[in-house]
Amino acid sequence: MKPFIFLMLIVYCSGVFAQRNVGAPTRSIGSFSATSLTGGNDPFTYGQGIDLNNAKYSDVSGSPCLKQDFTAAFVAFKNGKQYTNVPVKFDMLHNEIDIEKNGTLLSLMDIDSISYPDSNYQNMILKSGYPSISEHDASSIYQIVAQNNKIQLLKYYHCHISTIKSLGFPDKTSFDVDNQYYLFNKATKAIEQVKLNKKSFSSAIADMGYSKAEMDKNKNIDFKNEKDVADLISAGDKPR
């Protein structure tokens, strides 16, 4: 009887150790708070996040982050590791996902995607891995605004510091965001920049395999309105 009990104890301890070992990348979903941030044995890599206490940002109004507060998100890394309830901020100025450690922001590297519930989009999905275009590459992070079985409407938050000069007054600087939109073809892996107007959108979506007739029948669509365009794509109209 004693050898049997000893054998069961070994099996139990081995199982506990396996659950706590975060060395090799797996597809399992883990608790991010239980991982190490020592820089030595982390199952992911990170860099220095934005330091808003830096003097160069002291007189800049606004925020470079998509949301002011940390948001609990589902995070997937390119190595297969996945975590739930990770408090993150999206730094639009540097196009990075940041976490906080001892009062310092760290940028998570090799991110595949993050997602969390959102009042405006229902689900906010930020994803990398798209083809290079203009100054963006496969590491660039986009928002998936809408998609169907053929295409995705992507948004890149282009954040920059702008300066307003006024005669007789000190210059004013602020974080400004210009939204850039792209269409991505899931089958061909082609990506094309598009503007929110009917001429640009119709031309870009024609390159994705949609006919002009399909656009003409949507005469009530306001192509300058992101939600209208997103609803059109989400409806899943199939190309002819």
Helices and strands as residue ranges (DSSP letters): H 2-20, E 29-31, G 32-34, E 46-48, G 55-57, E 60-61, E 71-77, E 82-91, E 96-101, E 104-108, E 111-118, E 122-127, E 142-147, E 151-166, E 169-185, E 191-194, H 198-207, H 212-216, H 226-234
